Amino acid sequence: MEGRPSRSWYLLLALPVLGLLYPPLYARHDPELFGFPFFYWYQFAWVLGAAVLTLIVYRATKRDP
Amino acid sequence: MIAAVVQEAHDTNTTALVIFVVLFALVTVLGFVAARWRRAKLEHLDEWGLGGRSFGTVITWFLLGGDLYTAYTFIAVPALVFGAGAAGFFALPYTIIMYPLVFMALPRLWTVCRAHGYVTPADFVRGRYGSRPLALVVALTGLLATMPYIALQLVGMQVVLGALGVSGDWPLIIAFVILAAYTYQSGLRAPALIAVVKDLLIYITILVAVIYIPSKIGGFGAMFDAAAKALPTHTPKPGALLPQGPDAQIAYATLALGSALALFLYPHAVTAVLSAKSAQTIRRNTALLPAYTFLLGLIALLGYMAIARGIKPSNPNFAVPDLFLNVFPSWFVGVAFAAIAIGALVPAAVMSIAAANLFTRSIYKEYLRPEASHADEARTAKIVSLLVKVGALVIIVTLPTKYAIELQLLGGVWILQTLPSIVVGLYTRWLHRWALVAGWAVGMTIGTLMAQSQDFAATYPLDFFGTKINAYTGIFALTANLLVTLVLTLVLRRTAGAADAADETRPADYDELTEDTVYPQPAAAPAPVA
């Protein structure tokens, strides 16, 4: 990687925060998934989503030796 | 006398008790052996109190996971879900949005602390703002917020001991004396090593639980149906499967945000972060730690499984222990309960070490013995870690558990008030040190009064020019704190005689994107000339 990595990658990390801090977005029952109401599986899905985004940002801002 | 809140009559379960004692003995041995692990001179606070800042990705993952997701969490979150439903599930968004915040702020904190040998957040504030009073305020807040948190770990242990049919205070006292002894001897290395065992036990227990229990209650669909039917009938406050209406939803979101902001300001979180060997270790870990969040979500669902299984505990705290006793064979109950009890030891150890570091650096060295050597610091911290644990034990044995829970809730509100000094300080020192002290005082006062007026419920119904906003008390207090800090900073910056004190850190000290190897070991003495 040339020079210093850009911290603008950090903006990706705002996505889980936005996706979770407005409950009207997901406080509903349908659609269900594997018996889980939407409210529950949506939040479980964000656990994985946030981890993947963090990994992407980590890779993108890692200064290679 | 053990407080009535967690008292429940259970028969003694011998098989479970034997497994429990064996596993407990195993981690006790580990705790003492830890002193020999990566052998170092433990007569230095960097070594005793931060494990030599040497932990790699794997140990940091276990230590942070074991430290942040405490035994009390494992009891209280499903208990809340069992009683109130969706409201208790805020623990999931809370521990999801925490990591983006950690990712941005804590590697920066690690980097500057490494460069200057800071051991606590208060050390950093002292160096950054050149203000002893501000550092003292940050240290005292940390101590105040940590004490009841340690006490609550004992509640987690009390619950599983009670469920095993063990009564009286002595088992708890024995467990804590053992914990105190190996923490004294091994420092942060003890919880780091024990965390590995604890977390493996927890993962096994929960994976077995979420595969096996649904097969006995007709699957997840039937579980949610049973919860949807039962929750609205709960007294005195009906629960709900989904947070309905603005009151419940604002409370949900602000509790998630406020708790996420508070958690990584706690001294025990910072201690575990600073013990990592590089800023990159912490950055990598924030992508890996959500595995614990997933686990916590599954643990929360245990509350619904208890409902579906028709568990009727005398106290919601016993929902999960009673569920396990109901569905699992005795030997596996022993494993599961040991996981929870050992789960109390790791955070209790890290918290007492963090409190000891704070006292040693910000009070002992700063005000009592400025000439203290590294060995003096380490010795003081070891003794303080003992005193802190005795204090927590006395709180739990003599006061009703209710007070520990209320104090812990206040602790979260209090620790949030150090956010402007610590987190904003990582980016700019524009905020004036005296404005920060004033904002802190306002936030502490407002937060405490609000919580007290609501009988220590987590939320406060604020009347904002005719609109009622029902949100987490900590967020209101932090808002007031920030407003006062901003306005006073503007005033002080226009006033003569409010000049900034010296900043001993340099901009380069904050570059968390640097290589792992950039910093030389500050502890390494120059080679003696023969």
Chai-1 contact restraints between the chains, C-beta under 6 A:
chainA,res_idxA,chainB,res_idxB,connection_type,confidence,min_distance_angstrom,max_distance_angstrom,comment,restraint_id
A,Y10,B,M104,contact,1.0,0.0,6.0,A-B,restraint_1
A,L13,B,P100,contact,1.0,0.0,6.0,A-B,restraint_2
A,P16,B,I96,contact,1.0,0.0,6.0,A-B,restraint_3
A,P16,B,I97,contact,1.0,0.0,6.0,A-B,restraint_4
A,V17,B,I97,contact,1.0,0.0,6.0,A-B,restraint_5
A,L20,B,P93,contact,1.0,0.0,6.0,A-B,restraint_6
A,L20,B,I97,contact,1.0,0.0,6.0,A-B,restraint_7
A,L21,B,A253,contact,1.0,0.0,6.0,A-B,restraint_8
A,L21,B,L257,contact,1.0,0.0,6.0,A-B,restraint_9
A,P23,B,P243,contact,1.0,0.0,6.0,A-B,restraint_10
A,P23,B,Q249,contact,1.0,0.0,6.0,A-B,restraint_11
A,P23,B,Y252,contact,1.0,0.0,6.0,A-B,restraint_12
A,P23,B,A253,contact,1.0,0.0,6.0,A-B,restraint_13
A,A27,B,L242,contact,1.0,0.0,6.0,A-B,restraint_14
A,A27,B,P243,contact,1.0,0.0,6.0,A-B,restraint_15
A,G35,B,G219,contact,1.0,0.0,6.0,A-B,restraint_16
A,G35,B,F220,contact,1.0,0.0,6.0,A-B,restraint_17
A,G35,B,G221,contact,1.0,0.0,6.0,A-B,restraint_18
A,F36,B,F220,contact,1.0,0.0,6.0,A-B,restraint_19
A,P37,B,F224,contact,1.0,0.0,6.0,A-B,restraint_20
A,F39,B,L242,contact,1.0,0.0,6.0,A-B,restraint_21
A,Q43,B,L92,contact,1.0,0.0,6.0,A-B,restraint_22
A,F44,B,G297,contact,1.0,0.0,6.0,A-B,restraint_23
A,W46,B,I96,contact,1.0,0.0,6.0,A-B,restraint_24
A,V47,B,I96,contact,1.0,0.0,6.0,A-B,restraint_25
A,V47,B,P290,contact,1.0,0.0,6.0,A-B,restraint_26
A,V47,B,T293,contact,1.0,0.0,6.0,A-B,restraint_27
A,V47,B,F294,contact,1.0,0.0,6.0,A-B,restraint_28
A,A50,B,I96,contact,1.0,0.0,6.0,A-B,restraint_29
A,A51,B,A287,contact,1.0,0.0,6.0,A-B,restraint_30
A,A51,B,P290,contact,1.0,0.0,6.0,A-B,restraint_31
A,T54,B,F103,contact,1.0,0.0,6.0,A-B,restraint_32
A,T54,B,T286,contact,1.0,0.0,6.0,A-B,restraint_33
A,T54,B,A287,contact,1.0,0.0,6.0,A-B,restraint_34
A,L55,B,A287,contact,1.0,0.0,6.0,A-B,restraint_35
A,Y58,B,R283,contact,1.0,0.0,6.0,A-B,restraint_36
A,Y58,B,A287,contact,1.0,0.0,6.0,A-B,restraint_37
A,T61,B,L513,contact,1.0,0.0,6.0,A-B,restraint_38
A,R63,B,L513,contact,1.0,0.0,6.0,A-B,restraint_39
